Amino acid sequence: MPPQTRGTALRHRLAELRGPDVPAKALDARALAALAANPGCRRRAILDGAGVDKTALAGALGAPSAFGQSQFALTRGNAFEAKVKADGGAELLRLVREHLDPGAEPATRAAAVPDLSAIGPEGRTARTALALREAAQATEPAEDGEGGEGGESSQGGRGGGWVLLDHPMLALEVAGSPAFLEPDAVVVHPDGSWTVVEIKSFPMLDGSADPAKVGAAARQAAVYVLALEEVAARLDPAPRVRHDVLLVCPKDFSNLPTASAVDVRKQRAVTARQLARLTRVQDIADALPEGTCFAPDLPAEQLTAAVEAVPATYAPECLSACELAFHCRQRSRAADEVTTLGRAVRAELGGLATVEDVLSAARGESGDAADPAVAALRRAAALRAEALGVPCP
Ligand code: SF4
């Protein structure tokens, strides 16, 4: 089948899965980032690929998600972001320079903050691309080839000064349609390189923050890096998109901003791989029974059957990354799967997928004694019996 016909057929199939007259839910950076949190989940891949509203689906399944931020957290986050960007972004640019580009000249004069307002996401995306192009043109090329990937910026060729793009809009093509993404900020360094800035309201205590939250922020920033790289690739010469992003958080329990550079190379690679796989949602769709539909207005039993028709790989990490987590956790627990105990436990247990398999192997009723996981379980059972003074199972 010619690629164009195949693309049309896939779009048609995905629309069927979403349900008649159900509009596709646009993917945002958070949704794209969550793909990297559970790269093996086919259920999530097809639901996201088809543009299914997972929040509505979870509600219709009777397991509404407790996902998202409270109004209080949103208000506090917005107030903190406004403080960080006050005075033309002076403090933000100071943090970028201190953590990522100490060799650059300080932003002594007011940095350029281009107006990015336009009508609609497409207009804002075009306006952002224009601002980035203008910033690139204002930058003289670096001398002596310095300032390459991963290195510090060159001291030469700093003709452009600092530029702060406040809430730019970027587009990334996902499964054939554009996803519009809005980073908190993108900074153009005097050497012409670009940095993604993420501003979060969780605290950084003694210089470090909750690793789970930093991980989620890094995955989100990696999506922005990928989208920025697409803009950079259209310019000649292509500006360098830095793979160290700047994470700005409140310092300790105060409202003062502090920051840390986060290397997102790994998250970027995982997300890029996931997005490439999303374009092959055709394979997952082909494996589904005829008539499968995820429209939230269908009866719960029909929806449950549709969702269960796609294999999932539940892990506790889903709770902070996917709207279907409560439903998948319920099913995973009901099936007695060891994955509900965490990926690390699952990995340790090798081929033993359920709690019953594990207990049976520990009792010596099943499993290969040469399997290191089975041997360790039997040893643990013997030690437990010895400690408790009960017969060995
Ligand atoms: S919650 Fe379910 S659908 Fe979402 S990523 Fe986890 S296993 Fe997949």
Residues whose N, C-alpha, C, O or C-beta is under 5 A from the ligand:
A	BS01	SF4	N38 C41 R43 R44 A312 T313 Y314 C318 C322 L324 A325 C328
